[in-house]
Amino acid sequence: MIKNSRTFTSWGVALATATAATVTIGATTGGPPNPLPTDSQGRPTASQGKEPPTEPQVTERRRIATSVLDRDFKFTLTALRSQADPLAASVRLQVFVFKDGAWRESDRALVGDVDGWFWFPLTGRHAVCEFSTAGTEPAPVAVSLLITPSIGCSPTENFQIKDGQIIPA
């Protein structure tokens, strides 16, 4: 009985091998030849070098705070994820003035250093420690953000807005 099952197994392997050989031979000898590629630039060859350059990456951004003072000013804090380090981020303060029925950006400035913040704490739940604005002239703006949960909040950075322009205080 064991001998018979070995015989069936060996015949099955031989039959599968013969079938594969027949299919391969039939494919190479019969039928039309493979079509040539229509686009010679479709794939880079060894002589062409590296792949063509891709489009630049879009910077991921997330608005973390907004303050609107009547129809005079609108302030936003936006986190900008670093393209060099996915864990780093920058923060941009933007000032908008209401003109001709729409908010128009009048100025922008960085809060802190370029890529000087951590992306995940900055875009998390308690990222804004302080963001105060006032409608006086010049308008004071104070910003303090979470560095990390274990370190806590950053020192407050102060700005003044005069005629729609940001002036570090």
Phi, psi and omega in degrees: 000315178295321180298319181294321180291327176294323180294316179297321179294316181293323177293325179294319178294318180295318180295318179295320179295317180295320180295317179296320179295320180295317179296318180295315180295318179297324181288328182275333183262332183250167175085170182286154178292160178298138180289149177282149178298141180278331182250108182289342180266005184299320180235137177287139175260177181300326181284340181277344177084217186285170178293156179297150181296148180264171178294149177295147181288145177277133180289128176286134181223149179217126178285127183251343177198150177217142175222131180240128178250100183047234175242025179271299184225153171228130181243139175227145170248126182234131175273132179243114182289137181291141174275340180275325183224112185294348178266350184260160179206162172243160178237132181245130172262126178240144176242132178239145173243150181271113182224137176052038176081011180212156176280127179237134180294132178251333178194164177211152179207156176276143173259115184080198182271160173296130183054033182266005181238164175263130186301309188292315174296326183292329181256010180274191189293315184248044186289327184262112178276320178210134174210093183244141180225160177214154184267018179279171177243119354288146184279122178278143176228128178239134183227129172222130185236159179288125175281298170211162178299326181280329179278318181104205186274154177283162170298152182288131174257132183249139177227161172233142178249115180236121182055038178079003181253140180274129177236118177299135182263000000 
